[in-house]
Amino acid sequence: MLFLIVSHWLEHVGEPDCAATAWNSVWMPLTVFQLLAILEIIHVAIGLVRSQLMTTVIQVVSRVGLVGAAWLS
């Protein structure tokens, strides 16, 4: 992700819409990886990771929700 953002910035530095077009560079990998974060919930639920289920659910849902809100805007 960092590589995509930095490479986009270096290619479009000085352009007025540089920040606005950054989303076009990162939306697909960001969406895929945040949706895969749902596996964290499954890992906690089946006992692969020792963590609180509700804490993990809140963290994952908030991250996925933020990506979803950015995707819809």
N, C-alpha and C positions, 0 to 999 in steps of 0.2 A: 504494500500500500504506500509506504513512504517513498519507494522508488517511483511509483506511478505519479505521485503528487509532485515530487521534485523534478522529474523529467518533464512533466507538463508545464511546471512553472518556468523551467529553463527554456523551453521552446516558445513560450508565450509571454515572457517577461516584457513589461512595458505596454502590453496591450490592455485596453480599458476593461475588457471582459475576461481577463485571465482567471479570476476567482470564480466567475459564473460558469465558465466552461470546464473548470476542474472536475465538476461532477460527472461530465461526460467521459472522463478518463478513468474514474474510479468506481462508478456505480455498480458494474457487474461483479468484480471480485469482492467488493465490500458487501454486497447483498448476499453472495454465495457464502462467504465466511461467517457472516452474522447468522444466517439461517442454519449453518452447520453448528453454531453454538447451542442449538437446541439439543444436541447430543450431550452437552453438559448436564442437562436435566435428567436425561436417561441414565447417564453414568452414576449420578447421585442416587437415583431411584432404585437401581439394581445393586448398588453397593460397591461399585468399582472405585468410587471416590468417597472419602469420609468427609462429608460436609452436610450442612443443614439444607434440606430440600427447599424450604420456603425462601431462604436467602438466595440460593442459586436461581430459583424460578424468578424472583424479583429482578435480579441482575440481568438475566438473559432476556426477559420480557422487555425491560427498559431499553436495552441495546437494540433489540430487534424492532421495537416500537420507534426508536429514533431514526433508524435506517428507513423504516416504512414511511415515516412522516416526511423525511427528506426525499424519498422516492416519489411520493405523491405530489410534492410541491413543484 
